[in-house]
Amino acid sequence: MEYIKIKDEPLLIKDVNSGAVINTDKTGYNKYIEMRRKKELESNRMENLENELADIKLLLQELLKKI
């Protein structure tokens, strides 16, 4: 594969054979991956909290029925 640099874009190169433009910004990519991982963890945390709250609600309802 042969690449050429894109003028005025230091993080972009072009594949001569396919014409594809490739971003070589590894720092930006790693930041994106970390941000996506954090969002997924936060989403999982929220889902767990919602499930726990639903369980508590059911337990309270059952307790009220027994009283």
FIZADREN-943539 format. One record per residue: residue number from 1; chain; y, x, z of N, C-alpha, C, O in turn. Coordinates in steps of 0.02 Angstrom, whole numbers, plus 50000, padded with zeros to 5 digits. Each point is the difference from the previous one (the first is absolute). Layout:
<nodes>
seq	mol	nY	nX	nZ	caY	caX	caZ	cY	cX	cZ	oY	oX	oZ
NUM	A	Y	X	Z	Y	X	Z	Y	X	Z	Y	X	Z
...
</nodes>
This chain:
<nodes>
seq	mol	nY	nX	nZ	caY	caX	caZ	cY	cX	cZ	oY	oX	oZ
1	A	49941	50041	50000	50059	49959	50000	50062	50044	50000	50004	50052	50032
2	A	50044	49924	49931	50063	50037	49995	50056	49955	50025	50005	49941	49981
3	A	50038	50087	50060	50055	49963	50029	50067	50033	49982	50004	50060	49992
4	A	50046	49897	50002	50068	50027	49991	50045	49968	50054	49989	49943	50020
5	A	50061	50095	50001	50046	49974	50050	50048	49951	49967	50018	50007	49942
6	A	50002	49943	50097	50048	49951	49976	50070	50022	50022	50011	50016	50058
7	A	50034	49986	49894	50068	50024	50013	50034	49958	50054	49996	49938	49999
8	A	50037	50096	50048	50038	49968	50054	49957	49962	50050	50026	49962	50041
9	A	49909	50046	49956	49953	49967	50047	49951	50052	50024	49946	50007	49972
10	A	50071	50030	50081	49957	50056	50022	49931	49980	50026	49955	50042	50002
11	A	50036	49895	50017	49936	49979	50027	49956	49964	49949	49945	49978	50016
12	A	50079	50017	49922	49962	49965	49948	49979	50048	49945	50038	50044	49980
13	A	49900	49947	49997	49974	50037	49942	49969	49950	49951	49984	49944	50019
14	A	50008	50078	49920	49971	49956	49949	49938	50032	49971	50001	50059	49981
15	A	49946	49902	50015	49938	50022	49968	50010	49996	49925	50013	49946	49973
16	A	49982	50110	49994	50013	50002	49928	49949	49959	49961	50018	49968	49950
17	A	49919	50032	50071	49948	49965	49963	50005	49924	50006	49996	49965	49950
18	A	50014	50009	50112	50000	49927	50009	50071	49971	50002	50008	49940	49990
19	A	50042	50102	50022	50068	49975	50006	50016	49973	50069	50055	49975	50012
20	A	49897	50030	50034	50010	49974	50068	50050	50042	50038	50002	50061	49994
21	A	50040	49905	50045	50047	50034	50043	49968	50003	50070	49977	49949	50026
22	A	50022	50111	50003	49965	50011	50064	50051	50022	50052	50038	50047	49989
23	A	49960	49919	50068	50043	50018	50056	49964	50053	50042	49943	49988	50022
24	A	50088	50069	49989	49968	50054	50038	50027	50006	50071	49990	50051	50033
25	A	50046	49898	49991	50030	50000	50066	49946	49986	50053	49990	49942	50018
26	A	49977	50109	50006	49947	49992	50050	50027	49978	50067	49966	49963	50036
27	A	50094	50060	49982	50030	49980	50064	50014	49925	50000	49984	49965	50048
28	A	50045	50010	49899	50014	49929	49993	49936	49959	50001	49997	49946	50031
29	A	49952	50078	49935	49936	49966	49999	49969	49997	50069	49976	49947	50021
30	A	50026	50108	50016	49972	50001	50067	50038	49954	50047	49970	49968	50043
31	A	50096	50028	49949	50040	49953	50040	49980	49928	49985	49994	49959	50045
32	A	49995	50027	49891	49980	49933	49980	49932	49982	50031	49991	49945	50025
33	A	49962	50101	49972	49933	49988	50028	50005	49987	50075	49968	49955	50026
34	A	50072	50085	50009	50008	49992	50072	50034	49932	50016	49979	49966	50047
35	A	50071	50016	49914	50033	49936	50011	49951	49942	49989	49999	49952	50038
36	A	49961	50052	49910	49950	49948	49986	49948	49996	50056	49979	49945	50018
37	A	50000	50112	50009	49952	50001	50055	50030	49967	50062	49966	49962	50034
38	A	50097	50054	49980	50033	49970	50059	50007	49924	49992	49990	49963	50048
39	A	50027	50015	49891	50005	49928	49988	49933	49965	50010	49997	49946	50029
40	A	49950	50086	49949	49933	49971	50008	49981	49997	50073	49972	49949	50023
41	A	50043	50103	50016	49986	50000	50071	50039	49945	50035	49973	49964	50043
42	A	50090	50028	49939	50042	49948	50030	49974	49931	49982	49999	49955	50043
43	A	49979	50037	49896	49973	49936	49978	49936	49984	50039	49990	49943	50022
44	A	49967	50107	49988	49939	49990	50038	50015	49983	50073	49967	49958	50030
45	A	50083	50075	49997	50021	49987	50069	50024	49929	50008	49981	49965	50047
46	A	50060	50012	49906	50025	49931	50003	49943	49950	49994	49999	49950	50035
47	A	49954	50063	49921	49943	49955	49991	49959	49996	50064	49978	49946	50021
48	A	50012	50111	50012	49963	50001	50063	50036	49960	50054	49969	49963	50038
49	A	50097	50045	49965	50039	49963	50049	49997	49925	49987	49995	49960	50047
50	A	50008	50020	49890	49995	49929	49983	49931	49972	50019	49996	49944	50026
51	A	49952	50094	49963	49932	49978	50018	49994	49994	50076	49970	49951	50025
52	A	50056	50097	50012	49997	49997	50073	50039	49941	50026	49978	49967	50047
53	A	50080	50019	49924	50040	49942	50021	49963	49935	49986	50001	49955	50041
54	A	49966	50040	49903	49960	49941	49983	49943	49992	50051	49986	49944	50021
55	A	49983	50110	49998	49946	49997	50050	50026	49975	50067	49969	49959	50034
56	A	50089	50067	49986	50031	49979	50064	50016	49925	49997	49990	49964	50049
57	A	50036	50014	49895	50017	49930	49992	49938	49956	50007	50002	49949	50034
58	A	49944	50071	49935	49937	49961	50006	49975	49999	50072	49978	49948	50024
59	A	50026	50109	50010	49978	50002	50070	50042	49955	50044	49974	49967	50044
60	A	50092	50032	49944	50044	49956	50038	49985	49927	49987	50000	49959	50046
61	A	49986	50024	49891	49983	49931	49983	49936	49979	50035	49995	49944	50026
62	A	49955	50100	49975	49937	49985	50034	50010	49992	50075	49969	49957	50031
63	A	50073	50085	49997	50014	49997	50071	50035	49933	50018	49984	49970	50051
64	A	50063	50009	49907	50035	49938	50012	49953	49939	49995	50009	49951	50035
65	A	49943	50053	49921	49951	49944	49992	49958	49993	50063	49980	49945	50018
66	A	50006	50111	50015	49958	49999	50060	50037	49976	50062	49970	49978	50049
67	A	50096	50026	49948	50040	49980	50059	50008	49926	50003	50032	49974	50046
</nodes>
